[in-house]
């Protein structure tokens, strides 16, 4: 098939535009995704750090100092954007946890002393942080903090769908224009 010079230019123009748009939309998505998860990770780190200063050591046990704190609404209910907190000893054994976990437990990653993890709790996406608890320069246990990442993933899914739809609309419009 021999295309006319005009059609070849239009075809190359469309291909170049499609590639440039894919790169730009990909960068936009990655920047938003990074920003959303950085914000979520900052919130998790803040919660874990805050609760790290509210613990006491009783022999080999690690417990929360002020149990009345756990009676707040955010720790009792699962619908209000809850923060789940759990204390583990050095071997990963459960020492204490927030009441909103009820019979559930957050998973402990014994291959890493700290970090962020994505997990599922009751078929809902949860983002979790694990930080070591140190006393006298030695790791005595771990604090795990988690919160829902459902809304973050919903925003990213909506952004992805909008970018894909606008990508297709622009390419179709460009095709008919050229």
FENDA-V703222 format. One record per pair of residues at least 24 apart in sequence whose C-alpha atoms are under 6 Angstrom apart, sorted by the first residue. I is the first residue (numbers start at 1). J is the second residue. If there is no record, write none. Layout:
i: (I:I)
j: (J:J)
//
This chain:
i: (10:48:62:63:75:76:83:83:84:84:85:85:86:86:87:87:88:88:89:90:90:125:125)
j: (178:145:95:96:100:100:146:147:145:146:144:145:143:144:142:143:141:142:141:140:141:149:150)
//
